[in-house]
Each structure stands twice: as structure tokens, then as C-alpha cells.
């Protein structure tokens, strides 16, 4: 008989692991508490404007493509995407702008043009970031760090003998200041810390590999919007015979003699040989494994940053912005101090603006745009978010107006606002954390929860709250790691 697998949650990692295991011959069922798939990687409508709920940046499309290849189907039958010319457009309050091109050569040429004398340092930085990425890819990103076999390989040996070059033991900000003298360039390269919810003044310099994803490998946009990653994987999973149960919230993971044997949904038990949780790992223990000892990784759990998100329907188009845009804070260090130490939001925050309607024309009516505004924030710690979001909206409107020379308050025709409290409720992310546990330590990669339970047999974990971390590429890697551990 085929072994039965139950996947808890249909986030992108849950969808990916369900396909990978179905491909290997397992009987797979997915239980989802909501009425649709995707989790953070889903969408919704405000009037006739479509908005992607969560992540906007799509890199390493090969990780999606590999799932279709392994399943033996043509990805073009399910999913199409295109490379963006500009990865991100940067703005400062003094009127300075910079186009960060997806292509490395154009990126460095633009740096030479806009930041004179910095070109050679940037080339060296980019080269070394690529080298670091290639050193850690096989062991940190594609394998479990919690199996001895991972370290008994040539890839591990190569990474260990080059450990100094990985910049693990200095902060990202310190690394960037070694390379660059221009404060604007330091701000640009410090920003990559936010991709996993950390501070550049605390997280490891190894995080510089993230910029290689943008400019070495490129930034992309699915033809139907970022949430189409989830919907395409869902369609593939259904076609392969994966069974989905919506509006079906798991109440308990059933364990006997230190092995899982099923789950409880609405007081009904459903048996399974293997359980995979795509739910936040800390909440998995809190809600579904009551009475079981929490492992070290959970006891030491420190949430990553969260966000306050504004979804705006705009009644006009804006020619001076791109798909991805950043308006920087005047004081980046103070901004991160507020987030991670004061547990609040600085009154001059960095503002991220994304308008997918620049590419996906169906996302907004003609002459209009859908705006996604994200402000990095602390996780929910009992703050008065109603007051915070009201003050924050005033602050960011002033900042956008001053920088872009507009009056956007006259262009917002409808909106939705999410705080960390809302994010926790809608996505079951503990404290509204966007990336699971914090990466604000030099050893954070080694203290993330593993992709399997060390105490309960046949219990596995995938998604942004476990190894290797948050973000679409790492979530997809976590699914692959789990499928290989099970196989």
C-alpha cells in the first residue's frame, strides 16, 4: 500500500512538498483552514483592483520550474513569467534616484554613472557575494543542517575551509562599510537584511548573498501576478491527484509511541503515516502538539520583524515609479533601532511601494494602479496598532508626496490596512512575524528549527519558519529538503 501523507497548510512550501511526494508515489492530502490556497502567497480584490496579499519579489524561478520538470509536465501549460528590466528603483529625499537593474552588467554600469569611484568596489562585492552563494548553496540552502551526512561531503568541506570568506562573524552593515564609502550605497546593500526580517546592524554578513539573487540571477514577475505561483502549483497538484480539504483547520497532531499516526479535524481523526506541517513551527507546537516538550529551537524562538501593509487603489498612474520601489529613511540606523529595540516604528521609515499593474495590466482599471505599501515593523508585542497605523499613514503620505512631488491623498480611492495582529490572524504567523524566527544573530542559520522532529517519528516541517528560512526561494527549498528526507 502507498504511504499516506497529510500536509497541514497550503502555503507555497506545502503545495510544493505535496507535488514532490505525489511524484514519488505517496498518497497525499492537504488540509487548509482557509477557503483558498497560498497563505501569504495569495491574492484578493478591493473593488475591481487585484492585490497580492504578501511577498512581491520573485527570484530563482528555476526552483518553481524544477517542480514541474520533476512532475514530468510542461511548465508553460501552467505558469509563465518574465524578467524585469529594473529590479528596484531607489529614491532619497534629496531628489536622488537610482535604477538597480536586474542584469549585473547594467547594474554596475549604472553604479559607475551614479556613484563615481565605487564601481570596482561594487564589482568585487558582487563577485564575492556570488562566490559565497555558490559555497553555501548545496549545504545551507538545499540540505538539512541537522543531519551529519550534510557535513560529510565535498561541498561541506569546501565551505568549511573557506569559512572566513563567508563573513559569518561580522554584521552585514560592517561588511558593507568595508566596501563602500557612499552612504547611499551602504543603504542599498544594507536593505537586503530586511529580506529575512532582520537588521543589517545585527544579522551576519553572509546575508550579502541575497543581492546575488537580484542582480546575478535576476528579478521576475509572473504573468498573472506573484500569487500565480501558488495557484499554478495548486492546479498541478490537483491534476496529479493530490486531495485538498478547505475550511478544515487541524486541531491536533496525533502521536503514539513517539510516532505520528494522524490528525484531528473537527473532532474526527484522520490517519496518516507521515505528517508535514507547513504552519508556523512555533504555533504548531503551541496548538497542535500540546503536552509535548518543545525543542531547544522553539524555546529560544525570537520572532523576526513584521510589517504594516497598506493596499491602495489609485485612480491614476505614476510614470516616475517602477514595479518595485524604495524611498529610504533619512536615518537607517535609527529606523532599525526603533524596530528591534524600541519595538516601534520610526516617524521617517523606509517605504516600499510595489505596483504589479505596471506589468499585470489586469490588476487595475485603465489609467489606475494597485499600490502595495510595506513598512517594516516590530512583531506584535502588545502595541496599540490602531494608533500606530493612523500616525504611520500620515507620515508615509507626507514622505511619498515630498519625494515623488505628488499629492497621493487625492488619488487613494479605497484601501485595506494590515498590522502584525492582522497578519497573525490571517496567516497563523506567531506575533505577525513574516519570516519565522529572527536572523539577528551571527549563528541564526544554525538555530532555526530543523525540517524534521528529533523526538517524534515521521513528523516534518516546511515553510518560512524553519530551515532554511523565509522568502519564496527558501520556502521552496524547505519543501525539497523535506521530500528528500522522507524519501
Phi, psi and omega in degrees: 000148176291143174286140182263133179243133171248126177256128180263107180101140182242042167293178186299325179289321178297320177295315182296317182290328178295321178292314182299320181284327175296321177300326181275000174101009178277155173269114190241134173230140181244130177250126185232129183287335179269180180263010177210168182268171169112329184059235178295335183261058178231186179218174178201170180243141165245109190056233180255028174253129176268138178230131170286134186295312190236245189306146181242339186268126181241109175236169179051057179298344178300332180291328174285315182301322182299327180296317179291321179297314181296330179280352177078028179235164180274119182301329182296341177283346184236325195211130177228149183209167179221154180278136178278142177292313181249121179292317180199144174253130184253142179231145171235160186290348178272008178093356181284138177228157180212128176267113178268099184287150178294324181282129184301318182295314179294325178299311181290326177296321179292326176295318178299322182287321187263330181236080184304140177080359182259354189302311184295323178294321179294318178301317178295318180298314181295317179300315183287329176294319177296318180297317178298316180302315181292330178290321187262346187307310187290327185256322183275327188256334187245355180229160174288131176280358188249020173239133180302325183301332179300325185271352180261057182215163178295322179299318179293317179300316181296320179293319183294317181287345177251024189299328179296323180290345181281348178057036180291330192260013171231159181282161179299318179298317179298319178298314183295326178287338174293327186268320192240144175258334182285125184297327180292320177295320177298319177300316181300311184280338173290332185300335183295343175297329183289347181292341173234025172072034183235179179254137179294343181272356182234323185284162185288151177295347177295341180293352176296344178295340182296324180295334177296327179297321182285311190256340175272318183256340174099159178248138187232167175220123174300147184297334180250016181099163189297327181290348178293343173301310180296313185293325178292318177294323177298315180297320177296314181301316178299315181296333180275349178104009173292134183262131182248139176238109180266164184051038184232087182276127178291133178263330185199144168267125185273128183229135176216133180053042177064024176224145176286150174222007176157193179222163174247129177231118181052045176068013176247129180275139177234118185281150176202155177274330184223137176240132176237123177262120172261011177274156174314126189296325179294318178290331175302314178290318183297319190256327188251347182234042180299136180095345177266141181296133177282136179288168180309320185297330180275321179298329180265013186298122173237116186295150173286181176290167176238208181199156164251126187241132176248124173255115185243133166271120183253135185272014176208169176257159184232110185286341185269003174244162180249195177294308179250131184218145176229128169252114188283151170290153176288334184225089185296321182295318179293323179302313180287330175297319177298315184294311191262341179249311181277349180055044180215187181240127178298146184285357173231071185279162168289134184246122175260128178238128174233133175233096181292340180294348174296331181249313181266091189299334182286352184287343179211153177299161179307135178079004181239171178218151171260122181251133173246114181250121179242129175242120178298137184219168171290163172292167181291121179228031179089013179293158176275090187289337178295317177291316182301313185291330177293312178295321183296319179300316178298317182296316185283330175296316177299318182293315179296316180300315182294321185281316185266356180059053180226178172229077191290342179300337178275353185250351180276113184257347174194158182203162169222141182234134176243135172251173177305327177296315179296320181296319178297315182295315187281333185239002184053044175257115188304128181063013182076011179300131182277337188231024180073230182283154183292149174252023183274050171208161183283347181244020189301328181298332185268351181249008170288150179297139179291174182274009178212160176273135177276347184248339183237119182292143175065024173248125184231164183223137175221165180114183188288347183270355180236182179299138005268357176141191185271168183100153186303310182300317183289325175297318178294324176294323180297322178296319179293319179300314180298315181298326179284325177296318181292317183293000000 
